[in-house]
Amino acid sequence: MTAVTARAPGKLIISGEHAVVHGHPALAIAVKRYADTTVHSQSPASVLFDLVNLPHKRQRTMQALRRIKNRVQSSYEKFQSGEKGIRDVLKKPFELLEYTTSNVLEKLSPHHSQGFSIHTHSTIPTGCGMGSSAATIISTNFALAHYLQKSISPENLLQLGLAAENMQHGKSSGLDLYMSIHGGCQLFQNGKAQSRPIPQLPLYMINTGAPISATGECVKHAAQFFTHSAIGKQFAQLTLAIDAAIQANDMDSLLTHIKANHQLLCQIEVVPKAIQNLIAQCETLGFAAKICGAGAVKGDKAGMVLLVGHGDIETINNRIAYPIERIEPCAQGVMLL
């Protein structure tokens, strides 16, 4: 096969970020922002990475890829033992795809020696809680599997994705990967999901910008609260209440529970003061809002913020300094183009 292109959607967590890492449910929706990966044959017996959004373009031999994989895996083991921080596992962002490419080759076609190129392009904002890295991993692995003419189940695609995403986030719940694979709206817990109807209530997102703290740092910081309190159960109750409100098209109930969810996220210290002020402003205008990603433990930006309410969205649009757009759900997961 000479060329294959795969597309995977991004996602937003409606409720359950951080809690999902500790075994509690999360409600998430796939959105119409995509990571596209094209794998194309080439004559040199090496792999050309052309990663548009980073940007990064570099040729790697098969041997070099194996060395990168082994070094990243060794660094991750040191992270697990406390000898390294999660930011030290991957030296550069592009190593995430170099690692997963080597891993896919090892698992699906260990004796493959023909050259190919990997071209990636994404419309998903990076570092903003929309699953950009997961969608890129899934689109790359899906495209590679089909390029190699190997069948791959959603379960195996998820496992290959987890192997890579752990290198970046420390401990992945698998939620972002699952959403990119399956699409739609899902109630997710411990690697399993229950499909939900696409929400009919209007949902909006506010882009506050990529935080300066990494997802792995936020996950590590928040973990202490789940270890030493019952806050996980509180998150779980709110997620189920939000799920019920959305299914019933009950905006008043949704507003109440989104506000409560925001307060819990403030308790685990992942909502910067500037974003708390933004959300307070939204609440005075009759809306409710909350971060819908890992948030931030330093700086003034926290990625995407979910916004819901009865009011005229133009009222908020004219009052705040951040861009707002309506969320467009994506019913389908990863696909070939």
Secondary structure, DSSP 8 states (H G I E B T S, - for coil): --EEEEEEEEEEEEE-TTGGGGT--EEEEEEEEEEEEEEEE-SSSEEEEEETTTTEEEEEEHHHHHHHHHHHHHHHHHHHTTSS-GGGT-SSTTHHHHHHHHHHHHHH-TT----EEEEEEE-S-TTSSS-HHHHHHHHHHHHHHHHTT----HHHHHHHHHHHHHHHHSS--SHHHHHHHH-SEEEEETTEEEEE----S--EEEE----SS-HHHHHHHHHHHHHSSSHHHHHHHHHHHHHHHHHTT-HHHHHHHHHHHHHHHHHTT-S-HHHHHHHHHHHHTTEEEEE-S---SSSS--SEEEEEESS-HHHHHTT-SS-EEE--B----SEE-
